[in-house]
Amino acid sequence: MTFNPLQQQGIPLDRQLRNWRELDVEPIDPDHCDPYTRCRIIAMNGIEVEAILFSHQFARHCPDPEVKRQLAEVRYIEQQQQKVVNWLLPGLASVLETTIAYEQVAVDLTGWVARAEPDPYLKQAYQFGVLEDFDHLYRYANLYEMIEHRKADAIVEGLTEVMPGRPTKLHHRHPVDNVREPYDRATVDPLSRLHALTIMSAEQQTMNFYMNVGPQYMEPIARQLYQEIGLIEEEHVTHYESLVDPGESWWEQLVHHEYNECYLYHSFMETEPDPKVKAIWELHLNMELEHLRIACDLMRRHDGREPQEVLAPELPNVLTFEPNKAYLRELLDTQMDLTTLGTGYVREAHERFQRMQEQIHGGEEPPSERVMVQHREMFGREYRSQTEGEHPDAASRERS
């Protein structure tokens, strides 16, 4: 059944404000929830944070007081939505547990987008990035067992494998080699716009999360690993944000943000097994339909264009969190040795890459390698998924 958010009626904006009791949602139970429920929460938090930050940037560049007031009113509701979504995460989960969930989001969200992306150049960008997120999950999983003496499989539940990807120490590239070619807004598939905005938002949230939680640990190796991977998240945000055509007007970007929120809330509502969380996705979708209507009106008045000129006539197939084991193993077999040069990809380590490696590592092993050494010293082995070595889909659960 198709769903066109431009033809749906949402909740009027003056009825969207919630009181403290309504905002005080019950968090998920980390020991009994579906791991992908947690992933949907983390992903949607990143989407809401991006919507809020974009609205603030728009307001700072907008000279029209009436538009500023309209943005502020919608943005306050977006802030309430972000609080509800992010507060679904349980306070008893440790920072490292949440970190592993963040990397599960990065792996399986980016993996799904890479599989679904119609544009070959954009697909390659997602394939390149997901192998690095895959390795980050592996490094944090080893740190988790060292510090908390628990296994990451208890969090990802076999849906996402924990094993080496492209080694983290090789992710440090010269900043100029993280800038990609943007899509052409005049010819791009509408689905590609949604993919680019979604992955950019998710990676931005991961970058922000690591920037803030990294120094909360006392253990030197933990502080150092967050610092290293936090810098790589900066590279990833640069990588993904450069895919977006900078020629899109503020009004065009505004409707894309609101349309994307409708797409993701609709997708998560359709696939969410937890009835309490599903009700939140449905409520927020009905709020976002009104936000989209307001954005479309602003675009007509100030940009002189119809939103239908840039938006898909209906939402694409729902975005789904699901295992990507076979796909990732194929990428590991074929793309492990890639790095970037300019806006393209190469298999040989070029001079600029090597110089960056020498400068950032300073002749020493980086934290991502030292955490593995310390783990082997402590346990006599590395931590990997119990399912490693089986058929890629052997441990995946039956999912409807």
MARVO-917568 format. One record per residue: z, y, x of N, C-alpha, C in turn; residue in one letter. Coordinates in steps of 0.05 Angstrom, whole numbers. Example, Ala and Ser with C-alpha at 12.3 -4.5 7.8 and 13.67 -1.06 7.14 Angstrom:
[[156, -114, 264], [156, -90, 246], [156, -66, 264], A]
[[142, -45, 257], [143, -21, 273], [157, 1, 258], S]
***
This chain:
[[0, -24, 17], [0, 0, 0], [0, 25, 18], M]
[[-19, 43, 14], [-21, 67, 30], [-1, 87, 22], T]
[[7, 105, 41], [26, 125, 35], [16, 151, 47], F]
[[11, 171, 31], [1, 197, 40], [24, 217, 36], N]
[[37, 225, 57], [60, 244, 54], [51, 271, 43], P]
[[26, 278, 46], [17, 304, 36], [15, 304, 5], L]
[[16, 281, -6], [15, 279, -36], [41, 271, -48], Q]
[[62, 269, -32], [88, 261, -42], [107, 285, -45], Q]
[[124, 283, -64], [143, 305, -68], [170, 297, -57], Q]
[[182, 314, -41], [208, 309, -29], [230, 323, -43], G]
[[253, 323, -30], [277, 337, -41], [275, 366, -35], I]
[[278, 384, -55], [276, 413, -49], [296, 421, -27], P]
[[288, 439, -11], [304, 447, 13], [332, 456, 5], L]
[[335, 470, -18], [361, 481, -26], [380, 459, -36], D]
[[370, 434, -37], [387, 411, -45], [392, 392, -22], R]
[[384, 400, 2], [386, 381, 24], [412, 385, 41], Q]
[[426, 406, 37], [450, 411, 53], [472, 391, 45], L]
[[484, 378, 65], [505, 358, 60], [532, 368, 69], R]
[[553, 359, 56], [580, 366, 65], [591, 347, 85], N]
[[615, 352, 95], [626, 335, 117], [629, 306, 109], W]
[[637, 301, 84], [641, 274, 75], [614, 259, 75], R]
[[593, 272, 68], [566, 259, 68], [556, 255, 96], E]
[[563, 272, 115], [554, 270, 142], [570, 248, 157], L]
[[594, 241, 147], [611, 222, 161], [603, 194, 155], D]
[[581, 185, 167], [569, 159, 161], [584, 137, 176], V]
[[584, 113, 165], [596, 90, 178], [578, 80, 200], E]
[[588, 78, 225], [571, 68, 247], [565, 39, 244], P]
[[544, 30, 258], [537, 2, 258], [558, -14, 274], I]
[[560, -39, 269], [577, -58, 284], [561, -69, 308], D]
[[567, -61, 332], [550, -69, 355], [550, -99, 360], P]
[[570, -113, 350], [571, -142, 354], [556, -158, 333], D]
[[549, -146, 311], [536, -160, 289], [510, -148, 279], H]
[[503, -125, 290], [478, -111, 279], [453, -124, 292], C]
[[431, -120, 279], [405, -128, 290], [400, -109, 314], D]
[[394, -119, 338], [389, -102, 361], [367, -80, 355], P]
[[348, -87, 338], [327, -68, 332], [336, -46, 313], Y]
[[358, -51, 298], [370, -29, 283], [381, -8, 302], T]
[[394, -17, 323], [404, 1, 343], [380, 16, 356], R]
[[359, 2, 361], [335, 14, 374], [323, 35, 355], C]
[[322, 30, 329], [311, 49, 311], [328, 75, 310], R]
[[355, 71, 312], [373, 94, 312], [368, 111, 337], I]
[[366, 98, 360], [362, 113, 385], [335, 127, 385], I]
[[315, 113, 376], [288, 125, 375], [288, 149, 356], A]
[[300, 146, 332], [299, 167, 312], [315, 191, 321], M]
[[337, 186, 336], [352, 208, 347], [335, 225, 366], N]
[[319, 211, 383], [301, 226, 401], [280, 242, 386], G]
[[270, 231, 364], [251, 246, 347], [263, 271, 335], I]
[[288, 268, 325], [301, 291, 313], [308, 312, 334], E]
[[317, 303, 358], [323, 323, 379], [298, 338, 387], V]
[[275, 324, 390], [250, 338, 396], [243, 358, 375], E]
[[246, 350, 349], [240, 369, 327], [256, 394, 329], A]
[[282, 391, 336], [300, 414, 338], [293, 431, 362], I]
[[288, 419, 385], [281, 435, 409], [254, 449, 405], L]
[[235, 435, 392], [209, 448, 387], [213, 472, 369], F]
[[229, 469, 348], [233, 491, 330], [246, 515, 344], S]
[[265, 510, 361], [277, 532, 377], [257, 545, 394], H]
[[240, 530, 408], [220, 542, 425], [200, 558, 409], Q]
[[192, 548, 386], [174, 563, 368], [187, 589, 360], F]
[[212, 588, 352], [226, 613, 344], [228, 633, 366], A]
[[231, 624, 391], [233, 643, 414], [206, 656, 420], R]
[[184, 644, 410], [158, 655, 415], [145, 668, 391], H]
[[160, 669, 369], [149, 679, 343], [160, 707, 337], C]
[[142, 726, 333], [151, 754, 328], [157, 759, 298], P]
[[151, 740, 281], [154, 744, 252], [182, 736, 243], D]
[[198, 756, 234], [226, 749, 225], [227, 730, 202], P]
[[208, 731, 184], [209, 714, 161], [203, 685, 169], E]
[[185, 681, 188], [180, 654, 198], [204, 644, 213], V]
[[217, 661, 229], [241, 653, 243], [262, 643, 223], K]
[[265, 657, 201], [285, 650, 181], [278, 623, 168], R]
[[252, 618, 163], [244, 593, 152], [249, 570, 171], Q]
[[242, 574, 197], [248, 554, 217], [277, 548, 219], L]
[[294, 569, 218], [323, 566, 221], [334, 549, 198], A]
[[324, 554, 174], [335, 539, 151], [328, 509, 152], E]
[[303, 504, 159], [295, 476, 162], [309, 463, 186], V]
[[312, 478, 208], [324, 468, 232], [353, 460, 228], R]
[[367, 475, 211], [395, 468, 206], [397, 440, 192], Y]
[[378, 435, 174], [377, 409, 161], [370, 387, 181], I]
[[351, 393, 199], [344, 374, 220], [369, 368, 238], E]
[[385, 389, 243], [410, 384, 259], [428, 365, 244], Q]
[[431, 369, 217], [447, 350, 202], [436, 322, 203], Q]
[[410, 320, 201], [397, 293, 203], [403, 281, 231], Q]
[[400, 296, 252], [405, 286, 279], [434, 276, 281], Q]
[[453, 291, 270], [481, 283, 272], [485, 256, 257], K]
[[474, 254, 234], [477, 229, 218], [465, 205, 234], V]
[[441, 209, 244], [427, 187, 258], [443, 179, 283], V]
[[449, 199, 300], [462, 192, 325], [490, 182, 321], N]
[[503, 191, 300], [531, 182, 295], [532, 154, 282], W]
[[509, 142, 277], [508, 114, 269], [515, 96, 293], L]
[[512, 106, 317], [520, 91, 341], [550, 89, 342], L]
[[561, 65, 349], [590, 62, 349], [603, 74, 373], P]
[[626, 87, 369], [640, 99, 391], [652, 79, 411], G]
[[655, 54, 402], [667, 34, 420], [647, 23, 440], L]
[[621, 28, 437], [601, 19, 457], [604, 36, 482], A]
[[603, 23, 505], [604, 37, 530], [578, 52, 536], S]
[[579, 70, 555], [555, 85, 563], [534, 65, 573], V]
[[542, 45, 588], [523, 26, 598], [511, 9, 576], L]
[[526, 2, 557], [515, -13, 534], [494, 3, 520], E]
[[500, 29, 515], [481, 46, 502], [457, 50, 520], T]
[[461, 52, 546], [439, 55, 565], [420, 31, 563], T]
[[430, 7, 562], [413, -17, 560], [398, -16, 534], I]
[[410, -7, 513], [396, -4, 487], [374, 17, 489], A]
[[379, 39, 504], [359, 59, 508], [335, 47, 522], Y]
[[340, 30, 542], [317, 18, 557], [303, -3, 540], E]
[[318, -16, 522], [304, -35, 504], [285, -19, 485], Q]
[[294, 4, 476], [277, 22, 461], [252, 28, 477], V]
[[256, 37, 502], [233, 46, 518], [213, 23, 522], A]
[[223, -1, 526], [205, -24, 531], [190, -32, 506], V]
[[204, -36, 484], [191, -47, 461], [177, -26, 444], D]
[[186, -1, 444], [171, 20, 431], [145, 26, 446], L]
[[147, 30, 472], [124, 36, 488], [104, 12, 488], T]
[[115, -12, 489], [98, -36, 488], [83, -37, 462], G]
[[96, -32, 440], [82, -33, 414], [60, -11, 413], W]
[[67, 13, 422], [48, 35, 421], [24, 28, 439], V]
[[29, 17, 463], [7, 10, 481], [-12, -10, 467], A]
[[-1, -29, 453], [-17, -49, 439], [-34, -37, 417], R]
[[-22, -16, 404], [-35, -5, 380], [-53, 19, 386], A]
[[-51, 30, 411], [-66, 55, 417], [-96, 50, 419], E]
[[-112, 66, 404], [-141, 62, 404], [-155, 74, 428], P]
[[-144, 94, 441], [-157, 108, 463], [-151, 94, 490], D]
[[-171, 85, 505], [-166, 69, 529], [-150, 85, 550], P]
[[-155, 111, 553], [-140, 127, 573], [-111, 130, 565], Y]
[[-106, 135, 540], [-78, 137, 531], [-64, 110, 532], L]
[[-78, 89, 525], [-67, 62, 527], [-58, 56, 555], K]
[[-74, 63, 575], [-67, 59, 603], [-42, 74, 610], Q]
[[-39, 98, 600], [-15, 114, 605], [10, 100, 596], A]
[[9, 88, 572], [32, 74, 561], [37, 47, 576], Y]
[[16, 33, 583], [18, 9, 598], [31, 14, 625], Q]
[[23, 36, 638], [35, 43, 664], [65, 49, 661], F]
[[72, 64, 642], [100, 72, 639], [118, 50, 631], G]
[[109, 31, 614], [127, 11, 604], [136, -8, 626], V]
[[120, -13, 646], [128, -31, 668], [151, -19, 684], L]
[[153, 8, 683], [175, 21, 698], [200, 20, 681], E]
[[198, 25, 655], [221, 22, 637], [232, -7, 638], D]
[[214, -26, 640], [221, -54, 642], [239, -59, 666], F]
[[232, -47, 688], [248, -50, 713], [275, -35, 711], D]
[[275, -12, 697], [300, 2, 693], [320, -15, 678], H]
[[311, -28, 657], [328, -46, 641], [340, -67, 659], L]
[[324, -78, 677], [333, -99, 696], [355, -88, 715], Y]
[[351, -64, 725], [371, -53, 744], [397, -47, 730], R]
[[395, -35, 706], [420, -29, 691], [434, -54, 682], Y]
[[419, -75, 676], [432, -100, 667], [448, -112, 690], A]
[[439, -110, 715], [454, -119, 738], [479, -102, 742], N]
[[476, -76, 739], [499, -58, 741], [520, -64, 720], L]
[[510, -70, 696], [528, -76, 673], [545, -100, 679], Y]
[[533, -121, 690], [549, -145, 696], [568, -140, 719], E]
[[561, -123, 738], [579, -116, 760], [603, -100, 750], M]
[[599, -81, 733], [620, -63, 726], [637, -73, 702], I]
[[623, -84, 682], [636, -92, 657], [638, -122, 654], E]
[[625, -137, 673], [626, -166, 672], [617, -178, 646], H]
[[596, -165, 635], [584, -175, 611], [554, -176, 615], R]
[[540, -191, 598], [512, -196, 602], [495, -180, 583], K]
[[473, -169, 593], [456, -152, 576], [443, -167, 553], A]
[[441, -194, 556], [429, -209, 534], [446, -208, 509], D]
[[472, -202, 512], [488, -198, 488], [480, -173, 472], A]
[[466, -155, 486], [457, -130, 473], [429, -133, 462], I]
[[411, -143, 479], [383, -145, 472], [377, -171, 457], V]
[[395, -191, 458], [394, -215, 443], [368, -231, 446], E]
[[358, -231, 470], [334, -247, 476], [308, -236, 465], G]
[[309, -213, 451], [285, -201, 440], [269, -188, 462], L]
[[282, -178, 483], [269, -164, 505], [279, -178, 531], T]
[[260, -187, 547], [268, -201, 572], [280, -181, 592], E]
[[299, -192, 608], [311, -177, 630], [302, -190, 655], V]
[[283, -178, 668], [271, -188, 693], [257, -165, 707], M]
[[250, -169, 733], [239, -146, 748], [212, -137, 737], P]
[[208, -111, 737], [182, -99, 731], [171, -87, 757], G]
[[155, -65, 754], [147, -51, 778], [173, -40, 791], R]
[[178, -46, 817], [203, -39, 829], [209, -9, 826], P]
[[234, -3, 818], [242, 25, 813], [238, 43, 838], T]
[[242, 32, 861], [239, 49, 885], [210, 59, 889], K]
[[191, 46, 876], [163, 54, 878], [155, 73, 855], L]
[[174, 82, 839], [167, 100, 817], [167, 129, 825], H]
[[177, 134, 849], [180, 162, 858], [153, 172, 869], H]
[[139, 187, 853], [112, 197, 861], [114, 227, 864], R]
[[94, 238, 878], [93, 267, 880], [89, 278, 852], H]
[[103, 300, 845], [101, 311, 818], [73, 316, 808], P]
[[55, 324, 825], [28, 330, 816], [13, 305, 806], V]
[[22, 282, 815], [9, 257, 807], [21, 246, 781], D]
[[39, 260, 769], [50, 252, 743], [36, 266, 720], N]
[[18, 285, 725], [4, 300, 705], [-21, 286, 697], V]
[[-24, 279, 671], [-47, 264, 661], [-67, 284, 648], R]
[[-90, 273, 641], [-110, 288, 625], [-101, 288, 596], E]
[[-102, 311, 582], [-94, 311, 554], [-117, 300, 536], P]
[[-109, 291, 513], [-129, 284, 493], [-142, 309, 483], Y]
[[-165, 306, 470], [-180, 329, 459], [-173, 331, 430], D]
[[-160, 353, 422], [-150, 356, 395], [-173, 355, 374], R]
[[-198, 361, 383], [-220, 362, 365], [-231, 335, 358], A]
[[-226, 315, 375], [-238, 289, 371], [-217, 266, 371], T]
[[-192, 272, 377], [-172, 251, 380], [-167, 237, 353], V]
[[-162, 211, 354], [-153, 196, 331], [-126, 206, 322], D]
[[-121, 211, 297], [-95, 220, 288], [-72, 202, 296], P]
[[-77, 176, 298], [-57, 157, 306], [-48, 163, 335], L]
[[-67, 171, 352], [-61, 177, 380], [-42, 201, 382], S]
[[-45, 220, 365], [-27, 243, 364], [2, 234, 359], R]
[[5, 216, 339], [31, 206, 332], [43, 190, 355], L]
[[27, 174, 367], [37, 158, 390], [47, 176, 412], H]
[[31, 196, 420], [38, 214, 442], [64, 229, 436], A]
[[67, 239, 412], [91, 254, 405], [115, 236, 404], L]
[[111, 212, 394], [134, 193, 392], [144, 185, 420], T]
[[126, 176, 438], [135, 167, 464], [146, 190, 481], I]
[[133, 214, 479], [144, 237, 493], [172, 243, 484], M]
[[177, 242, 458], [204, 249, 447], [224, 228, 456], S]
[[217, 203, 455], [236, 182, 463], [243, 184, 492], A]
[[223, 189, 509], [228, 191, 538], [244, 216, 544], E]
[[239, 238, 530], [254, 262, 533], [284, 258, 527], Q]
[[289, 243, 505], [317, 238, 498], [330, 221, 519], Q]
[[316, 201, 530], [327, 185, 551], [333, 202, 576], T]
[[315, 219, 583], [320, 238, 606], [345, 254, 601], M]
[[347, 266, 577], [371, 283, 571], [396, 266, 571], N]
[[395, 242, 561], [419, 224, 560], [428, 219, 588], F]
[[410, 211, 607], [419, 205, 634], [428, 230, 649], Y]
[[416, 252, 643], [425, 277, 656], [454, 283, 650], M]
[[463, 275, 627], [491, 281, 618], [511, 259, 623], N]
[[503, 234, 621], [523, 213, 623], [526, 202, 651], V]
[[507, 208, 669], [508, 196, 696], [534, 201, 711], G]
[[544, 225, 711], [569, 230, 727], [594, 221, 713], P]
[[593, 208, 690], [617, 199, 676], [629, 174, 689], Q]
[[615, 161, 707], [625, 138, 720], [639, 145, 746], Y]
[[660, 129, 753], [673, 133, 779], [660, 117, 801], M]
[[648, 93, 794], [636, 76, 814], [612, 90, 827], E]
[[612, 93, 853], [590, 107, 867], [563, 95, 861], P]
[[560, 69, 860], [534, 57, 855], [523, 64, 827], I]
[[541, 66, 808], [533, 74, 780], [523, 102, 780], A]
[[538, 120, 792], [530, 148, 793], [504, 152, 807], R]
[[500, 137, 828], [475, 139, 843], [451, 127, 828], Q]
[[455, 105, 814], [433, 93, 799], [424, 111, 776], L]
[[443, 123, 762], [436, 141, 741], [421, 165, 752], Y]
[[429, 174, 776], [415, 197, 788], [386, 190, 795], Q]
[[382, 166, 806], [355, 158, 813], [337, 154, 789], E]
[[347, 139, 769], [330, 134, 746], [327, 159, 729], I]
[[347, 176, 729], [345, 202, 715], [322, 218, 726], G]
[[317, 218, 752], [295, 232, 764], [268, 220, 756], L]
[[268, 193, 753], [243, 180, 744], [237, 187, 715], I]
[[258, 190, 699], [254, 199, 671], [241, 226, 670], E]
[[247, 244, 689], [233, 269, 691], [203, 265, 695], E]
[[197, 245, 713], [169, 239, 717], [156, 229, 692], E]
[[170, 212, 677], [159, 200, 653], [154, 222, 631], H]
[[172, 241, 629], [167, 262, 609], [143, 278, 616], V]
[[140, 284, 642], [116, 299, 651], [91, 282, 645], T]
[[92, 257, 651], [70, 238, 646], [61, 239, 617], H]
[[80, 237, 599], [73, 235, 570], [68, 262, 557], Y]
[[82, 283, 565], [77, 308, 552], [50, 320, 559], E]
[[40, 312, 583], [14, 323, 592], [-9, 310, 576], S]
[[-3, 289, 561], [-24, 276, 545], [-31, 293, 521], L]
[[-14, 311, 512], [-18, 327, 488], [-35, 351, 495], V]
[[-55, 356, 478], [-74, 378, 482], [-59, 405, 481], D]
[[-58, 421, 502], [-43, 446, 501], [-57, 467, 484], P]
[[-81, 461, 474], [-95, 480, 457], [-86, 479, 428], G]
[[-69, 461, 421], [-58, 460, 394], [-41, 484, 388], E]
[[-46, 497, 366], [-31, 521, 359], [-2, 513, 352], S]
[[16, 533, 352], [44, 528, 344], [45, 516, 316], W]
[[28, 526, 298], [28, 516, 270], [18, 487, 269], W]
[[-2, 481, 285], [-12, 454, 286], [9, 435, 297], E]
[[23, 443, 318], [45, 427, 329], [67, 423, 309], Q]
[[73, 444, 293], [94, 443, 273], [88, 421, 252], L]
[[64, 421, 242], [57, 401, 221], [56, 373, 234], V]
[[48, 371, 259], [48, 345, 272], [76, 334, 275], H]
[[95, 351, 282], [123, 343, 284], [133, 333, 258], H]
[[129, 347, 237], [139, 340, 211], [125, 314, 200], E]
[[99, 313, 205], [84, 289, 196], [94, 264, 211], Y]
[[99, 267, 237], [108, 245, 253], [136, 235, 244], N]
[[153, 254, 236], [179, 246, 225], [176, 230, 199], E]
[[158, 239, 182], [152, 224, 158], [142, 196, 165], C]
[[125, 194, 184], [114, 168, 192], [135, 149, 202], Y]
[[153, 159, 219], [174, 142, 231], [196, 135, 211], L]
[[204, 154, 195], [224, 147, 175], [213, 127, 155], Y]
[[188, 131, 147], [175, 111, 129], [173, 84, 143], H]
[[165, 83, 168], [163, 58, 182], [190, 44, 184], S]
[[211, 59, 191], [237, 47, 194], [249, 38, 167], F]
[[244, 54, 147], [253, 46, 120], [241, 20, 112], M]
[[215, 16, 118], [201, -8, 110], [210, -33, 126], E]
[[221, -29, 150], [227, -52, 167], [257, -56, 172], T]
[[274, -39, 161], [303, -40, 166], [317, -61, 149], E]
[[332, -80, 162], [346, -100, 147], [374, -92, 138], P]
[[386, -71, 151], [413, -62, 143], [411, -43, 119], D]
[[422, -50, 96], [418, -34, 72], [430, -6, 75], P]
[[452, -2, 89], [464, 24, 92], [447, 42, 110], K]
[[436, 31, 131], [419, 46, 149], [392, 52, 135], V]
[[382, 32, 120], [357, 35, 106], [359, 58, 86], K]
[[382, 61, 73], [386, 83, 54], [384, 110, 68], A]
[[394, 112, 93], [392, 137, 108], [363, 143, 115], I]
[[348, 122, 124], [320, 127, 130], [305, 137, 105], W]
[[311, 125, 82], [298, 134, 57], [305, 162, 49], E]
[[331, 169, 51], [339, 196, 45], [326, 216, 64], L]
[[326, 211, 89], [314, 229, 108], [284, 232, 105], H]
[[271, 210, 97], [242, 211, 91], [237, 231, 69], L]
[[253, 230, 48], [249, 248, 25], [255, 277, 33], N]
[[273, 281, 52], [277, 308, 62], [253, 317, 79], M]
[[243, 300, 96], [221, 307, 113], [195, 313, 98], E]
[[191, 300, 75], [168, 307, 58], [168, 336, 51], L]
[[191, 347, 45], [193, 376, 39], [189, 393, 64], E]
[[200, 384, 86], [196, 398, 111], [166, 400, 118], H]
[[152, 377, 113], [124, 377, 118], [109, 396, 100], L]
[[117, 397, 74], [104, 415, 55], [107, 444, 64], R]
[[131, 451, 74], [137, 478, 83], [119, 484, 108], I]
[[118, 465, 127], [102, 469, 151], [73, 473, 144], A]
[[63, 458, 124], [35, 460, 116], [29, 488, 104], C]
[[48, 497, 88], [45, 524, 76], [44, 546, 98], D]
[[61, 543, 118], [61, 562, 140], [35, 561, 155], L]
[[24, 537, 159], [-2, 534, 173], [-24, 548, 157], M]
[[-24, 544, 131], [-45, 556, 115], [-43, 587, 117], R]
[[-19, 598, 115], [-16, 627, 115], [-21, 640, 142], R]
[[-12, 627, 163], [-13, 640, 189], [-35, 630, 208], H]
[[-45, 606, 203], [-66, 594, 220], [-93, 594, 206], D]
[[-92, 599, 180], [-117, 600, 164], [-132, 574, 162], G]
[[-118, 552, 165], [-130, 526, 163], [-115, 508, 144], R]
[[-129, 488, 134], [-116, 467, 118], [-105, 445, 136], E]
[[-80, 436, 130], [-68, 415, 147], [-85, 390, 147], P]
[[-100, 385, 126], [-117, 361, 125], [-138, 360, 147], Q]
[[-143, 384, 159], [-163, 385, 181], [-152, 371, 206], E]
[[-126, 369, 209], [-115, 358, 234], [-97, 333, 229], V]
[[-90, 328, 204], [-72, 305, 198], [-88, 282, 186], L]
[[-77, 258, 190], [-89, 234, 178], [-86, 236, 148], A]
[[-106, 225, 133], [-105, 226, 104], [-83, 208, 92], P]
[[-73, 190, 108], [-51, 172, 100], [-37, 162, 125], E]
[[-12, 153, 121], [2, 142, 144], [-11, 116, 154], L]
[[-11, 112, 181], [-21, 87, 191], [-2, 64, 185], P]
[[-9, 40, 194], [9, 18, 191], [36, 24, 204], N]
[[57, 13, 192], [84, 21, 201], [88, 13, 231], V]
[[102, 31, 244], [110, 25, 272], [133, 5, 271], L]
[[131, -16, 287], [149, -39, 285], [162, -45, 312], T]
[[189, -47, 312], [202, -58, 335], [201, -88, 334], F]
[[189, -100, 354], [186, -129, 356], [183, -137, 385], E]
[[188, -163, 391], [185, -171, 419], [157, -167, 429], P]
[[155, -160, 455], [129, -156, 468], [128, -173, 494], N]
[[140, -196, 493], [143, -212, 518], [116, -220, 530], K]
[[99, -232, 514], [74, -241, 525], [57, -218, 535], A]
[[57, -196, 521], [42, -172, 529], [52, -161, 555], Y]
[[78, -160, 558], [90, -149, 582], [85, -167, 606], L]
[[86, -193, 601], [80, -211, 624], [51, -209, 633], R]
[[34, -204, 614], [5, -200, 621], [3, -174, 638], E]
[[17, -153, 630], [16, -128, 646], [28, -132, 674], L]
[[50, -148, 675], [62, -154, 701], [42, -168, 719], L]
[[26, -185, 708], [6, -200, 724], [-17, -183, 733], D]
[[-23, -162, 719], [-48, -147, 724], [-44, -118, 734], T]
[[-20, -107, 729], [-17, -78, 735], [8, -71, 751], Q]
[[21, -92, 762], [46, -87, 777], [42, -68, 801], M]
[[18, -69, 814], [14, -55, 839], [1, -27, 834], D]
[[0, -18, 810], [-12, 9, 805], [6, 31, 813], L]
[[-5, 53, 822], [8, 79, 824], [-12, 100, 814], T]
[[-4, 125, 815], [-22, 146, 805], [-32, 164, 827], T]
[[-56, 174, 823], [-68, 193, 842], [-83, 214, 825], L]
[[-74, 238, 825], [-85, 258, 807], [-80, 250, 779], G]
[[-100, 250, 762], [-97, 242, 734], [-105, 213, 729], T]
[[-110, 198, 751], [-119, 171, 749], [-99, 151, 761], G]
[[-108, 126, 764], [-91, 105, 774], [-105, 90, 797], Y]
[[-89, 83, 817], [-100, 69, 840], [-82, 45, 848], V]
[[-93, 27, 863], [-77, 4, 872], [-67, 6, 901], R]
[[-78, 26, 915], [-70, 29, 943], [-50, 53, 945], E]
[[-30, 50, 962], [-11, 71, 966], [-24, 93, 983], A]
[[-29, 116, 971], [-43, 137, 985], [-23, 155, 1000], H]
[[-34, 173, 1016], [-18, 189, 1034], [4, 205, 1019], E]
[[-3, 218, 997], [16, 234, 983], [39, 217, 972], R]
[[32, 193, 962], [53, 175, 952], [71, 166, 974], F]
[[60, 159, 997], [76, 150, 1019], [94, 172, 1030], Q]
[[84, 196, 1031], [100, 218, 1041], [124, 224, 1022], R]
[[119, 222, 995], [140, 225, 976], [161, 203, 979], M]
[[153, 178, 984], [171, 156, 988], [189, 161, 1012], Q]
[[177, 171, 1034], [192, 176, 1058], [212, 198, 1054], E]
[[204, 219, 1039], [222, 242, 1035], [245, 236, 1016], Q]
[[239, 222, 994], [260, 218, 974], [280, 196, 983], I]
[[270, 176, 997], [288, 154, 1005], [301, 160, 1032], H]
[[290, 178, 1048], [302, 185, 1073], [307, 162, 1092], G]
[[290, 142, 1091], [293, 119, 1110], [314, 99, 1101], G]
[[326, 103, 1077], [347, 85, 1068], [337, 71, 1042], E]
[[351, 49, 1035], [346, 36, 1010], [357, 53, 987], E]
[[343, 57, 966], [353, 73, 944], [373, 58, 927], P]
[[387, 72, 909], [408, 58, 892], [397, 35, 877], P]
[[372, 36, 868], [361, 14, 852], [358, -12, 868], S]
[[357, -10, 894], [356, -34, 911], [385, -41, 919], E]
[[402, -22, 924], [429, -28, 933], [445, -41, 910], R]
[[439, -34, 885], [454, -47, 863], [448, -76, 862], V]
[[424, -84, 870], [417, -112, 871], [431, -127, 894], M]
[[433, -113, 917], [447, -125, 940], [477, -129, 933], V]
[[489, -109, 920], [517, -112, 913], [521, -133, 891], Q]
[[502, -136, 873], [504, -157, 853], [503, -184, 865], H]
[[484, -188, 884], [482, -214, 897], [507, -220, 913], R]
[[519, -200, 926], [543, -204, 941], [566, -212, 923], E]
[[567, -202, 899], [588, -207, 880], [585, -234, 866], M]
[[560, -240, 858], [555, -264, 842], [538, -286, 855], F]
[[527, -279, 878], [510, -299, 892], [483, -302, 880], G]
[[475, -283, 862], [449, -285, 848], [443, -257, 836], R]
[[419, -255, 825], [413, -231, 809], [416, -239, 780], E]
[[421, -218, 763], [422, -224, 734], [395, -221, 722], Y]
[[386, -242, 708], [361, -241, 693], [365, -255, 667], R]
[[345, -252, 649], [347, -265, 623], [350, -295, 626], S]
[[366, -307, 608], [369, -336, 608], [343, -349, 601], Q]
[[325, -334, 587], [300, -345, 578], [278, -344, 599], T]
[[284, -331, 622], [262, -328, 642], [252, -355, 651], E]
[[226, -358, 653], [214, -383, 660], [204, -399, 637], G]
[[214, -392, 613], [204, -405, 589], [178, -391, 580], E]
[[165, -403, 561], [142, -390, 549], [150, -362, 539], H]
[[134, -342, 542], [141, -314, 536], [153, -311, 508], P]
[[145, -328, 489], [156, -324, 462], [177, -344, 454], D]
[[187, -359, 474], [205, -381, 468], [231, -372, 456], A]
[[241, -348, 465], [267, -339, 455], [265, -319, 433], A]
[[241, -313, 424], [238, -293, 403], [247, -304, 376], S]
[[260, -288, 360], [270, -297, 334], [248, -296, 313], R]
[[251, -312, 293], [233, -310, 270], [240, -284, 255], E]
[[220, -267, 252], [224, -241, 239], [204, -238, 217], R]
[[214, -230, 194], [196, -226, 172], [183, -199, 173], S]
***
